[in-house]
Amino acid sequence: MAFSLMLGEAGFPPDEIKASSAVSIEQQGGGFTITTIDLSVTAKVPGIDDAKFQEIAKKAKEGCPVSKVLNATINFEASLA
């Protein structure tokens, strides 16, 4: 996961990251389309404050190669454990 890599590169290797997702699929034009993906991440990251954690989370979401190829709304929520 890019988020874990980016935390480590910033000097905050995570002890643990838990991620979950919910995917919305809708029928469109005779087929089905993924319209929304809700991602939720909770992490234990020693020594990081929430502002820095959120900054890195935002960069990870914006740079995610999977997100870039999907034509869907991707909601990303990150929190410290």
KOLPA-768736 format. One record per residue: chain; residue number from 1; z negated, y, x negated of N, C-alpha, C, O, CB in turn; residue in one letter. Coordinates in pm, whole numbers, plus 50000, padded with zeros to 5 digits. Glycine has a CB too. Layout:
+---+-----+-------+---------+--------+-------+----------+---------+-------+---------+--------+-------+---------+--------+-------+----------+---------+---+
! c !   k !  n_up ! n_north ! n_east ! ca_up ! ca_north ! ca_east !  c_up ! c_north ! c_east !  o_up ! o_north ! o_east ! cb_up ! cb_north ! cb_east ! r !
+---+-----+-------+---------+--------+-------+----------+---------+-------+---------+--------+-------+---------+--------+-------+----------+---------+---+
! A ! NUM !     Z !       Y !      X !     Z !        Y !       X !     Z !       Y !      X !     Z !       Y !      X !     Z !        Y !       X ! A !
...
+---+-----+-------+---------+--------+-------+----------+---------+-------+---------+--------+-------+---------+--------+-------+----------+---------+---+
END
This chain:
+---+-----+-------+---------+--------+-------+----------+---------+-------+---------+--------+-------+---------+--------+-------+----------+---------+---+
! c !   k !  n_up ! n_north ! n_east ! ca_up ! ca_north ! ca_east !  c_up ! c_north ! c_east !  o_up ! o_north ! o_east ! cb_up ! cb_north ! cb_east ! r !
+---+-----+-------+---------+--------+-------+----------+---------+-------+---------+--------+-------+---------+--------+-------+----------+---------+---+
! A !   1 ! 50000 !   49883 !  49915 ! 50000 !    50000 !   50000 ! 50000 !   50124 !  49910 ! 49922 !   50135 !  49816 ! 49877 !    50000 !   50097 ! M !
! A !   2 ! 50089 !   50216 !  49942 ! 50102 !    50338 !   49862 ! 49973 !   50418 !  49859 ! 49941 !   50481 !  49758 ! 50215 !    50424 !   49917 ! A !
! A !   3 ! 49899 !   50417 !  49968 ! 49775 !    50495 !   49976 ! 49676 !   50449 !  49870 ! 49616 !   50532 !  49802 ! 49712 !    50484 !   50116 ! F !
! A !   4 ! 49660 !   50319 !  49854 ! 49569 !    50264 !   49753 ! 49614 !   50305 !  49612 ! 49532 !   50345 !  49530 ! 49564 !    50110 !   49763 ! S !
! A !   5 ! 49743 !   50296 !  49586 ! 49798 !    50335 !   49456 ! 49772 !   50483 !  49429 ! 49731 !   50520 !  49319 ! 49948 !    50306 !   49450 ! L !
! A !   6 ! 49796 !   50567 !  49529 ! 49778 !    50710 !   49511 ! 49632 !   50748 !  49490 ! 49602 !   50837 !  49411 ! 49834 !    50785 !   49631 ! M !
! A !   7 ! 49540 !   50680 !  49559 ! 49398 !    50705 !   49537 ! 49362 !   50671 !  49392 ! 49293 !   50748 !  49325 ! 49312 !    50623 !   49635 ! L !
! A !   8 ! 49408 !   50556 !  49345 ! 49380 !    50514 !   49208 ! 49437 !   50610 !  49106 ! 49371 !   50643 !  49008 ! 49434 !    50376 !   49184 ! G !
! A !   9 ! 49561 !   50654 !  49128 ! 49624 !    50747 !   49035 ! 49551 !   50881 !  49031 ! 49557 !   50951 !  48930 ! 49770 !    50769 !   49074 ! E !
! A !  10 ! 49484 !   50917 !  49139 ! 49408 !    51043 !   49145 ! 49268 !   51027 !  49087 ! 49190 !   51122 !  49084 ! 49399 !    51092 !   49289 ! A !
! A !  11 ! 49236 !   50906 !  49039 ! 49105 !    50881 !   48979 ! 49000 !   50832 !  49076 ! 48880 !   50835 !  49045 ! 49056 !    51005 !   48914 ! G !
! A !  12 ! 49042 !   50785 !  49193 ! 48950 !    50737 !   49294 ! 48992 !   50598 !  49344 ! 49033 !   50584 !  49459 ! 48944 !    50835 !   49412 ! F !
! A !  13 ! 48982 !   50497 !  49258 ! 49021 !    50363 !   49304 ! 48931 !   50318 !  49420 ! 48808 !   50325 !  49409 ! 49013 !    50261 !   49187 ! P !
! A !  14 ! 48990 !   50274 !  49529 ! 48910 !    50235 !   49645 ! 48840 !   50100 !  49623 ! 48895 !   50010 !  49560 ! 48998 !    50228 !   49769 ! P !
! A !  15 ! 48719 !   50090 !  49677 ! 48650 !    49961 !   49679 ! 48706 !   49873 !  49788 ! 48713 !   49750 !  49774 ! 48499 !    49980 !   49697 ! D !
! A !  16 ! 48746 !   49936 !  49899 ! 48794 !    49861 !   50014 ! 48879 !   49951 !  50102 ! 48847 !   50068 !  50121 ! 48677 !    49800 !   50094 ! E !
! A !  17 ! 48986 !   49896 !  50157 ! 49067 !    49966 !   50256 ! 49093 !   49869 !  50370 ! 49138 !   49756 !  50349 ! 49202 !    50019 !   50194 ! I !
! A !  18 ! 49063 !   49913 !  50491 ! 49093 !    49835 !   50611 ! 49195 !   49914 !  50692 ! 49176 !   50033 !  50718 ! 48963 !    49805 !   50695 ! K !
! A !  19 ! 49302 !   49848 !  50731 ! 49407 !    49914 !   50808 ! 49436 !   49835 !  50934 ! 49433 !   49712 !  50935 ! 49535 !    49931 !   50723 ! A !
! A !  20 ! 49465 !   49908 !  51040 ! 49509 !    49844 !   51164 ! 49623 !   49928 !  51221 ! 49637 !   50046 !  51189 ! 49392 !    49831 !   51267 ! S !
! A !  21 ! 49702 !   49865 !  51306 ! 49815 !    49936 !   51364 ! 49838 !   49891 !  51508 ! 49802 !   49780 !  51547 ! 49942 !    49915 !   51281 ! S !
! A !  22 ! 49898 !   49979 !  51583 ! 49943 !    49949 !   51719 ! 50086 !   50000 !  51729 ! 50116 !   50113 !  51691 ! 49849 !    50014 !   51829 ! A !
! A !  23 ! 50172 !   49916 !  51782 ! 50315 !    49949 !   51790 ! 50357 !   49954 !  51936 ! 50328 !   49863 !  52014 ! 50400 !    49845 !   51712 ! V !
! A !  24 ! 50424 !   50062 !  51973 ! 50479 !    50075 !   52108 ! 50627 !   50042 !  52105 ! 50703 !   50097 !  52025 ! 50455 !    50218 !   52166 ! S !
! A !  25 ! 50666 !   49952 !  52193 ! 50806 !    49912 !   52204 ! 50852 !   49943 !  52346 ! 50786 !   49907 !  52443 ! 50826 !    49759 !   52169 ! I !
! A !  26 ! 50967 !   50011 !  52357 ! 51021 !    50047 !   52487 ! 51163 !   49997 !  52501 ! 51239 !   49989 !  52403 ! 51015 !    50200 !   52507 ! E !
! A !  27 ! 51198 !   49963 !  52623 ! 51335 !    49922 !   52650 ! 51422 !   50047 !  52659 ! 51392 !   50139 !  52735 ! 51344 !    49838 !   52781 ! Q !
! A !  28 ! 51528 !   50048 !  52581 ! 51619 !    50162 !   52579 ! 51761 !   50112 !  52562 ! 51790 !   50033 !  52471 ! 51582 !    50262 !   52466 ! Q !
! A !  29 ! 51850 !   50156 !  52648 ! 51992 !    50123 !   52633 ! 52023 !   49975 !  52625 ! 52108 !   49935 !  52546 ! 52045 !    50189 !   52512 ! G !
! A !  30 ! 51958 !   49895 !  52703 ! 51986 !    49752 !   52704 ! 51918 !   49675 !  52592 ! 51939 !   49554 !  52580 ! 52131 !    49731 !   52695 ! G !
! A !  31 ! 51839 !   49740 !  52511 ! 51766 !    49674 !   52403 ! 51626 !   49730 !  52395 ! 51581 !   49802 !  52483 ! 51840 !    49690 !   52268 ! G !
! A !  32 ! 51559 !   49697 !  52289 ! 51422 !    49744 !   52269 ! 51414 !   49826 !  52141 ! 51483 !   49799 !  52043 ! 51324 !    49624 !   52263 ! F !
! A !  33 ! 51329 !   49928 !  52145 ! 51313 !    50020 !   52032 ! 51165 !   50042 !  52005 ! 51086 !   50059 !  52098 ! 51384 !    50154 !   52060 ! T !
! A !  34 ! 51127 !   50043 !  51878 ! 50992 !    50083 !   51839 ! 50989 !   50235 !  51848 ! 51062 !   50304 !  51777 ! 50953 !    50031 !   51693 ! I !
! A !  35 ! 50902 !   50288 !  51936 ! 50899 !    50433 !   51958 ! 50781 !   50501 !  51890 ! 50791 !   50616 !  51848 ! 50895 !    50462 !   52105 ! T !
! A !  36 ! 50668 !   50429 !  51880 ! 50549 !    50489 !   51822 ! 50472 !   50384 !  51744 ! 50461 !   50268 !  51785 ! 50459 !    50551 !   51931 ! T !
! A !  37 ! 50418 !   50427 !  51631 ! 50329 !    50341 !   51551 ! 50203 !   50422 !  51523 ! 50209 !   50532 !  51468 ! 50398 !    50294 !   51416 ! I !
! A !  38 ! 50089 !   50367 !  51563 ! 49960 !    50429 !   51535 ! 49892 !   50352 !  51423 ! 49859 !   50234 !  51440 ! 49870 !    50434 !   51664 ! D !
! A !  39 ! 49872 !   50417 !  51311 ! 49805 !    50354 !   51197 ! 49666 !   50413 !  51182 ! 49647 !   50534 !  51192 ! 49887 !    50371 !   51067 ! L !
! A !  40 ! 49570 !   50326 !  51156 ! 49433 !    50369 !   51133 ! 49382 !   50303 !  51005 ! 49391 !   50182 !  50989 ! 49341 !    50334 !   51254 ! S !
! A !  41 ! 49331 !   50384 !  50916 ! 49282 !    50335 !   50787 ! 49139 !   50384 !  50766 ! 49109 !   50502 !  50785 ! 49375 !    50382 !   50670 ! V !
! A !  42 ! 49053 !   50291 !  50728 ! 48916 !    50324 !   50689 ! 48897 !   50272 !  50548 ! 48931 !   50158 !  50518 ! 48810 !    50262 !   50789 ! T !
! A !  43 ! 48843 !   50356 !  50461 ! 48833 !    50317 !   50320 ! 48696 !   50352 !  50263 ! 48634 !   50451 !  50300 ! 48942 !    50384 !   50238 ! A !
! A !  44 ! 48652 !   50267 !  50171 ! 48535 !    50296 !   50089 ! 48588 !   50340 !  49953 ! 48646 !   50262 !  49878 ! 48438 !    50170 !   50076 ! K !
! A !  45 ! 48566 !   50467 !  49922 ! 48619 !    50524 !   49799 ! 48508 !   50602 !  49730 ! 48474 !   50712 !  49771 ! 48742 !    50617 !   49828 ! V !
! A !  46 ! 48450 !   50544 !  49624 ! 48340 !    50612 !   49555 ! 48383 !   50745 !  49494 ! 48491 !   50756 !  49436 ! 48284 !    50523 !   49447 ! P !
! A !  47 ! 48297 !   50846 !  49509 ! 48316 !    50973 !   49440 ! 48415 !   51069 !  49501 ! 48439 !   51176 !  49444 ! 48357 !    50946 !   49305 ! G !
! A !  48 ! 48473 !   51038 !  49615 ! 48572 !    51129 !   49674 ! 48510 !   51201 !  49793 ! 48430 !   51144 !  49867 ! 48700 !    51050 !   49717 ! I !
! A !  49 ! 48549 !   51328 !  49812 ! 48505 !    51397 !   49933 ! 48615 !   51387 !  50038 ! 48729 !   51351 !  50006 ! 48470 !    51548 !   49903 ! D !
! A !  50 ! 48581 !   51419 !  50161 ! 48677 !    51400 !   50270 ! 48801 !   51486 !  50254 ! 48911 !   51441 !  50288 ! 48611 !    51431 !   50403 ! D !
! A !  51 ! 48787 !   51608 !  50204 ! 48904 !    51696 !   50188 ! 49006 !   51634 !  50092 ! 49125 !   51633 !  50122 ! 48860 !    51835 !   50137 ! A !
! A !  52 ! 48961 !   51585 !  49980 ! 49052 !    51522 !   49883 ! 49112 !   51394 !  49940 ! 49230 !   51365 !  49923 ! 48978 !    51492 !   49751 ! K !
! A !  53 ! 49028 !   51316 !  50009 ! 49073 !    51193 !   50072 ! 49185 !   51222 !  50172 ! 49287 !   51153 !  50173 ! 48954 !    51121 !   50143 ! F !
! A !  54 ! 49167 !   51323 !  50256 ! 49268 !    51358 !   50356 ! 49395 !   51411 !  50291 ! 49505 !   51385 !  50339 ! 49212 !    51462 !   50453 ! Q !
! A !  55 ! 49380 !   51485 !  50182 ! 49497 !    51535 !   50109 ! 49583 !   51420 !  50058 ! 49705 !   51422 !  50072 ! 49452 !    51623 !   49991 ! E !
! A !  56 ! 49518 !   51320 !  50000 ! 49592 !    51204 !   49948 ! 49650 !   51122 !  50063 ! 49762 !   51072 !  50052 ! 49500 !    51116 !   49860 ! I !
! A !  57 ! 49576 !   51108 !  50171 ! 49626 !    51034 !   50288 ! 49753 !   51100 !  50343 ! 49849 !   51031 !  50377 ! 49517 !    51028 !   50398 ! A !
! A !  58 ! 49753 !   51232 !  50351 ! 49870 !    51304 !   50401 ! 49991 !   51281 !  50310 ! 50102 !   51258 !  50359 ! 49840 !    51455 !   50410 ! K !
! A !  59 ! 49970 !   51287 !  50179 ! 50080 !    51263 !   50085 ! 50132 !   51120 !  50097 ! 50253 !   51097 !  50088 ! 50034 !    51290 !   49941 ! K !
! A !  60 ! 50042 !   51025 !  50118 ! 50084 !    50885 !   50132 ! 50169 !   50867 !  50257 ! 50271 !   50798 !  50254 ! 49961 !    50792 !   50137 ! A !
! A !  61 ! 50128 !   50929 !  50367 ! 50206 !    50919 !   50491 ! 50343 !   50982 !  50474 ! 50444 !   50924 !  50513 ! 50132 !    50987 !   50607 ! K !
! A !  62 ! 50348 !   51100 !  50416 ! 50475 !    51172 !   50398 ! 50571 !   51099 !  50304 ! 50692 !   51110 !  50319 ! 50448 !    51312 !   50346 ! E !
! A !  63 ! 50517 !   51026 !  50206 ! 50601 !    50959 !   50108 ! 50627 !   50813 !  50136 ! 50693 !   50746 !  50056 ! 50540 !    50972 !   49975 ! G !
! A !  64 ! 50578 !   50762 !  50247 ! 50591 !    50619 !   50277 ! 50737 !   50580 !  50298 ! 50802 !   50634 !  50388 ! 50508 !    50582 !   50401 ! C !
! A !  65 ! 50790 !   50487 !  50218 ! 50931 !    50449 !   50233 ! 50958 !   50377 !  50365 ! 51068 !   50389 !  50419 ! 50973 !    50361 !   50118 ! P !
! A !  66 ! 50862 !   50304 !  50418 ! 50882 !    50235 !   50545 ! 50892 !   50337 !  50658 ! 50977 !   50325 !  50746 ! 50767 !    50135 !   50573 ! V !
! A !  67 ! 50806 !   50438 !  50655 ! 50810 !    50542 !   50758 ! 50943 !   50615 !  50759 ! 50991 !   50654 !  50865 ! 50697 !    50641 !   50736 ! S !
! A !  68 ! 51001 !   50632 !  50644 ! 51126 !    50707 !   50635 ! 51242 !   50634 !  50701 ! 51335 !   50699 !  50749 ! 51158 !    50734 !   50490 ! K !
! A !  69 ! 51241 !   50502 !  50705 ! 51354 !    50429 !   50763 ! 51337 !   50401 !  50912 ! 51434 !   50365 !  50979 ! 51372 !    50299 !   50690 ! V !
! A !  70 ! 51217 !   50417 !  50963 ! 51195 !    50392 !   51105 ! 51219 !   50518 !  51186 ! 51174 !   50627 !  51150 ! 51053 !    50341 !   51129 ! L !
! A !  71 ! 51290 !   50503 !  51295 ! 51314 !    50616 !   51385 ! 51207 !   50614 !  51493 ! 51236 !   50590 !  51610 ! 51458 !    50610 !   51447 ! N !
! A !  72 ! 51083 !   50638 !  51452 ! 50970 !    50631 !   51543 ! 50868 !   50739 !  51505 ! 50864 !   50785 !  51391 ! 50905 !    50489 !   51541 ! A !
! A !  73 ! 50786 !   50776 !  51601 ! 50674 !    50864 !   51573 ! 50566 !   50781 !  51507 ! 50526 !   50677 !  51560 ! 50622 !    50936 !   51702 ! T !
! A !  74 ! 50517 !   50827 !  51393 ! 50411 !    50754 !   51323 ! 50290 !   50844 !  51316 ! 50292 !   50950 !  51254 ! 50456 !    50709 !   51181 ! I !
! A !  75 ! 50183 !   50799 !  51381 ! 50055 !    50868 !   51378 ! 49966 !   50799 !  51276 ! 49957 !   50677 !  51275 ! 49989 !    50871 !   51518 ! N !
! A !  76 ! 49901 !   50876 !  51191 ! 49821 !    50819 !   51083 ! 49684 !   50884 !  51083 ! 49672 !   51006 !  51071 ! 49891 !    50839 !   50946 ! F !
! A !  77 ! 49582 !   50803 !  51096 ! 49443 !    50850 !   51093 ! 49372 !   50782 !  50978 ! 49375 !   50659 !  50968 ! 49369 !    50822 !   51229 ! E !
! A !  78 ! 49310 !   50860 !  50892 ! 49238 !    50806 !   50777 ! 49095 !   50855 !  50780 ! 49070 !   50973 !  50806 ! 49308 !    50846 !   50644 ! A !
! A !  79 ! 49002 !   50765 !  50753 ! 48861 !    50805 !   50750 ! 48788 !   50729 !  50640 ! 48824 !   50618 !  50603 ! 48793 !    50779 !   50886 ! S !
! A !  80 ! 48683 !   50794 !  50590 ! 48600 !    50731 !   50489 ! 48492 !   50648 !  50558 ! 48438 !   50687 !  50662 ! 48536 !    50838 !   50396 ! L !
! A !  81 ! 48463 !   50534 !  50501 ! 48360 !    50446 !   50555 ! 48223 !   50491 !  50508 ! 48122 !   50430 !  50544 ! 48386 !    50299 !   50514 ! A !
+---+-----+-------+---------+--------+-------+----------+---------+-------+---------+--------+-------+---------+--------+-------+----------+---------+---+
END
